[in-house]
Amino acid sequence: MQLLSKVFILTIVICLVSSFSVLAHGHKEAKGKVTVDAAWARSTFALAKTGAIYLSINNQSKHDIKLLAVNVEASIADDAQLHETLMGDGMMQMREAEDGFDIPSGSLLNFEPGGKHIMLMGLKKPLTAGEEFSLSLVFEKNKVLRVPIEVKDAR
């Protein structure tokens, strides 16, 4: 009987140790990633030639990264560009961020209305609420992350 109890206790200990190592391994995997959240595009009117995309990039890796460019399928628009809105000469001005954006380790880069955003130039058709398309984020060292974009009516 005592041998059976020892085997039972040993089995429980092995299971607990395995569970903790799985939890620790899962936690390790969660760190070190670059993730994209809340990716969406504003719906446009019928004759619009430009559109805007907003999202958040969370750099939980151990290294600083740099977003260099964005690309969109040719069926959506002619070009996609990184843009920022700045105050200049007493007016808000929008300009292309040709050098991209640095994203330090452990930080969040937000693209939001009135701030940094992604411009779609030469839309092939209106962006209609409920539709989805893909956007490619191009980082240093030829790393590309494809992100699904949902079109929302944000009037």
C-alpha positions in Angstrom: 0.0 0.0 0.0 2.8 2.4 0.9 4.5 1.7 -2.4 1.3 2.6 -4.2 1.1 5.9 -2.3 4.6 6.8 -3.2 4.0 6.0 -6.9 0.8 8.2 -6.8 2.7 11.1 -5.1 5.6 10.8 -7.6 3.1 10.8 -10.5 1.5 14.0 -9.1 4.9 15.7 -8.7 5.9 14.8 -12.2 2.7 16.2 -13.6 3.1 19.4 -11.6 6.7 19.8 -12.8 5.7 19.2 -16.4 2.9 21.8 -16.1 5.2 24.4 -14.7 7.8 23.8 -17.5 5.0 24.1 -20.1 3.8 27.3 -18.5 7.4 28.7 -18.4 8.0 27.6 -22.0 4.7 29.3 -23.1 5.7 32.5 -21.3 9.1 32.4 -23.0 7.4 32.2 -26.4 5.2 35.2 -25.7 8.3 37.3 -25.2 10.4 38.3 -28.1 7.6 38.9 -30.5 6.5 41.8 -32.7 2.7 41.9 -32.9 0.2 44.0 -34.7 -3.1 44.9 -33.1 -6.2 46.9 -34.0 -5.5 47.0 -37.7 -8.2 48.8 -39.7 -8.8 51.1 -42.6 -11.3 53.9 -42.8 -14.1 53.4 -45.4 -14.0 55.9 -48.3 -16.5 57.6 -50.6 -17.0 56.3 -54.1 -14.5 58.6 -56.0 -11.8 58.7 -53.3 -8.2 58.2 -54.6 -6.6 58.0 -51.1 -7.4 56.0 -48.0 -5.9 55.6 -44.5 -4.9 52.6 -42.4 -4.4 52.6 -38.6 -2.8 50.0 -36.3 -0.5 49.4 -33.4 2.9 47.6 -33.5 4.1 46.1 -30.2 7.8 45.4 -30.1 8.3 42.9 -27.3 11.5 41.6 -28.8 14.9 42.1 -27.2 16.0 44.3 -30.1 15.1 47.7 -31.5 13.5 47.4 -34.9 12.8 49.8 -37.7 9.7 49.8 -39.9 11.0 50.8 -43.4 7.9 50.6 -45.7 4.5 49.2 -46.3 3.1 47.5 -49.3 -0.5 46.7 -50.4 -1.8 44.5 -53.2 -2.1 46.2 -56.6 -5.8 45.4 -56.7 -6.3 47.8 -53.7 -4.1 50.8 -54.5 -1.1 51.9 -56.6 1.0 52.6 -53.5 1.1 52.5 -49.7 3.2 55.0 -47.7 4.1 55.7 -44.1 2.9 59.1 -43.1 3.0 61.4 -40.0 1.0 64.5 -39.1 3.1 67.4 -37.8 2.5 70.9 -36.7 4.2 73.4 -39.0 3.7 77.1 -39.6 0.7 77.0 -37.3 -1.0 74.4 -39.4 -1.2 70.6 -39.2 0.8 69.1 -42.1 1.0 65.6 -43.4 4.2 64.2 -44.8 5.6 60.9 -45.9 8.0 59.4 -43.4 10.6 58.3 -46.0 13.1 57.1 -43.4 10.4 54.9 -41.7 9.9 54.6 -37.9 12.1 53.3 -35.2 10.4 51.0 -32.7 12.6 50.5 -29.5 12.5 47.2 -27.7 9.6 47.0 -25.3 7.6 49.9 -26.9 4.4 50.4 -28.9 4.1 52.4 -32.1 0.6 53.6 -32.7 -0.8 54.6 -36.1 -4.0 56.6 -35.4 -6.2 59.4 -36.8 -4.4 62.7 -36.5 -1.0 61.1 -36.0 1.1 58.5 -37.7 -0.9 56.6 -40.3 -0.5 54.6 -43.5 -1.7 56.3 -46.7 -3.1 54.3 -49.6 -2.5 56.3 -52.8 -4.3 55.7 -56.1 -7.2 53.5 -54.7 -8.5 51.1 -57.4 -12.0 51.1 -55.8 -13.6 52.5 -52.7 -12.8 51.0 -49.3 -16.2 49.6 -48.2 -17.0 48.7 -44.5 -16.8 45.0 -43.9 -14.2 44.3 -46.6 -10.8 42.9 -45.7 -7.4 43.1 -47.5 -3.8 42.4 -46.6 -1.0 44.9 -45.8 2.7 44.0 -45.7 4.9 45.7 -43.1 8.5 45.8 -44.2 11.1 45.9 -41.4 14.9 46.0 -41.5 16.8 42.8 -42.4 14.1 41.9 -45.0 11.6 40.9 -42.4 8.0 41.2 -43.7 4.8 40.8 -41.6 1.5 40.4 -43.5 -1.4 41.9 -41.6 -5.1 41.6 -42.3 -6.9 44.9 -42.5 -10.6 45.3 -41.8 -12.4 48.3 -43.4 -14.6 50.1 -40.9 -17.1 52.9 -41.3 -15.5 55.5 -39.0 -17.5 58.7 -39.8 
